[in-house]
Amino acid sequence: MYDRTDWTRREFLQAAGAGALAAVAEPAHVAFGAADADLIIDCHPHIYGEDKKKYPPIEEPYRPPAGKGTVEHLRRETQAAGVKFVTAIHTSTFYRWDNRFTADAARDNKDFMVGVCTLNPDDPASPKTLEEYVKSYNVRGMRSIPARSGKFDDPGVEALWTTAEKLGIVINVLAHADQHAEIETLVKRHPGLRVVIDHCLNIAAGPTLEPTLKAMQALATLPNVHAKLSFIPVGSAEEYPCRDMHEPCRAVIKAFGPERCVWGSCFPCELWCPKVTYAQHLKIFTHELGLDEKARRAILGETPKKLWFQKSPRKQGVPDFSEQWSLRFKGYGGTPGDRSNFDVALSADGTMHVEKLRVRAKPKRFAVTLTEDEIKQFYDATAKIIDGYQRSRSVGLSEDGWHWTLEISSKTSIANVSYKELSELEDGDPGFGVLRKLIKARVKEGFPESQ
């Protein structure tokens, strides 16, 4: 073990693999601008095919007006409004479980579209079908609905969520407020799965507004849950600009933060929200809600880009021990006048770098090499912490509480947890005691005795 005082910030970030973790790529044939300052992505259009023989609808389908809802119509609307990309949501009220049109359209229109399918949770073949759609048809998400049992917490739904997590795609949830507890159970079971609540549990003006909003606020405490802000014209009792739903929308944005909110048009508006046009629905978010520029950019472009527009999404989960993984363990805490920061980077070959910084003190940096047994202990403890992570255990009441993040990743997988306001690190998970013991044994002055 040795103390390196010449260790640069660049070297530390490279050792930690920070650059690799921050990369966000785009799907084939889609090119984003360098700054994406004007990027707008529509996260909720429904599309309808014109070839009824190739893509037959169900009996008595819910139809848009003639000539509306086609891919060509969607292109016209998006181009006129300045929308660059869309995530097309499979139209179950027209095709039920037959996702062929949505999948084909996503594959054939990669210049501006990715697909979100809806599969039958009671069909044991659905997980395999999902894999094929993701592999071959530019499908980047799945809409989740209850099983025949009426429940989300059902083996069939669980199998699809497990497959989606393995594939690294997004789950869109179509549910009502009284189902939020089941959704919370599933989300906690899949902490690496990105989940979007379609229409925010169908928030609408009237007696159900407050309980629905409270259910959304409860889901906002789960860090991998996102809100789709597509409910304003549908839930409003007023004409454009639907002001009665502005404050509920702002409340959802406040609960989730703009970085976990996305916008959806409910195209074709002529069918799903006829009180507004496509351009007006977008204008509610660009002008009427009074969002600042940072929030607008996140909701309309940056957040959906991160969720659905990735070239080769890494699956969410702990990498296998045999992979070339890297680990990042960061924390800060103490009182404002006596603050300490720690940053630990460990790679699969056992190279560990530690940076310690105390207020008004010179940073200390260490580089050590762990033994094979220590590497295995570090990996096993990290995997257990992430697999057993429960958000409800992440918040304490300590005045000088500690904040910690733990992330492990490889080229194909990534998993992380975050803890806030812990008086003791083990309050988050007992496995942190193993990590602290390993670090203290190797690093001068070790970790703090109290977290």
Secondary structure, DSSP 4 states (H G I P E B T S, - for coil): -EE-TT--HHHHHHHHTHHHHH-----TT----SS-TT--EE--BB---S-TTTSPPPSS--PPSTT-SSHHHHHHHHHHHT--EEEEEP-HHHHTT--HHHHHHHHHTTTTEEEEEE--TT-TTHHHHHHHHHHHS-EEEEEE---TTS-SSSHHHHHHHHHHHHHT-EEEE---GGGHHHHHHHHHH-TTSEEEEGGGGT--SSTTHHHHHHHHHHHTTSTTEEEEE--HHHH-SSSTT-GGGHHHHHHHHHHH-GGGEEE---BSHHHH-TTS-HHHHHHIIIIIT---HHHHHIIIIIHHHHHH--SSPPEESPPPTTS--EEEEEEEES-GGG-EEEEEEEETTSEEEEEEEETTS--EEEEEE--HHHHHHHHHHHHHHHHT--GGGSB---TT-EEEEEEEE-SSEEEEEEEEEESSGGGT-THHHHHHHHHHHHSTT-S-S--
